[in-house]
């Protein structure tokens, strides 16, 4: 992971203590499009849209600068 | 002449102001847009093939860096090509269609004709994307007015898709995929091209508290973007039918 990917990774790790976490820059290193996977207990029992909103909230400032985001979340 | 990459606005002004007979081909691109990669090659190849033709000028413009020029021509999506002669816009092409580009080029380049009298072709700014079925946007809009308009827009059809581009010409991979899913499930939906209206584009993000597009609404209720709709339909084949019934 490059420095920026790591930054996002750490933010999510701290917030969700996930069992599985993947952060990938899919914009060819431009930092403008990301594919993220977060599987955490914190997502158990809440609808997917709510799970995504939680991630959006935590990464609000970063996402505002991105062109796109592929997000997969799961409660495990 | 082969492709000239524009580095500054002054250079652009310099290269476009003088010659009244020259056909100027403007190519707007950005480094991050996927379709631009393909179009970059094509543009270069076509320009090189016309290298000996001095009546055509090929100018390449990074739409992000030279945003003033993009705004001047109201370029809202890349790749975007504009053909100009004598300060008159002859044709505008949105998206990456090499055939269309070459046809337009041949249509307007007149290497053989010697036009000394300027009849001046009528300004033909043809937008290729279809117009969304909404009212035209007012000059100044208050926040409340925008929210009101959004409420109307999100309920314009039982299923409304706010996307980049149109279903026949999506300007983004995610938008394209979501349209494909809707069509696959034979869902009737209305759409709105957020690239054509910046106040909706920004306002809707606040309205749904969601940072990205595409956005799907069922009976005025925000459902999610591509990822969520994909998951939802994988979990339940009847996702759309149920959503329609639920919110009604």
Boltz contact constraints between the chains, C-beta under 6 A:
constraints:
  - contact:
      token1: [A, 27]
      token2: [B, 32]
      max_distance: 6.0
  - contact:
      token1: [A, 30]
      token2: [B, 32]
      max_distance: 6.0
  - contact:
      token1: [A, 32]
      token2: [B, 32]
      max_distance: 6.0
  - contact:
      token1: [A, 48]
      token2: [B, 228]
      max_distance: 6.0
  - contact:
      token1: [A, 48]
      token2: [B, 231]
      max_distance: 6.0
  - contact:
      token1: [A, 49]
      token2: [B, 224]
      max_distance: 6.0
  - contact:
      token1: [A, 49]
      token2: [B, 228]
      max_distance: 6.0
  - contact:
      token1: [A, 56]
      token2: [B, 211]
      max_distance: 6.0
  - contact:
      token1: [A, 63]
      token2: [B, 211]
      max_distance: 6.0
  - contact:
      token1: [A, 67]
      token2: [B, 32]
      max_distance: 6.0
  - contact:
      token1: [A, 69]
      token2: [B, 212]
      max_distance: 6.0
  - contact:
      token1: [A, 71]
      token2: [B, 227]
      max_distance: 6.0
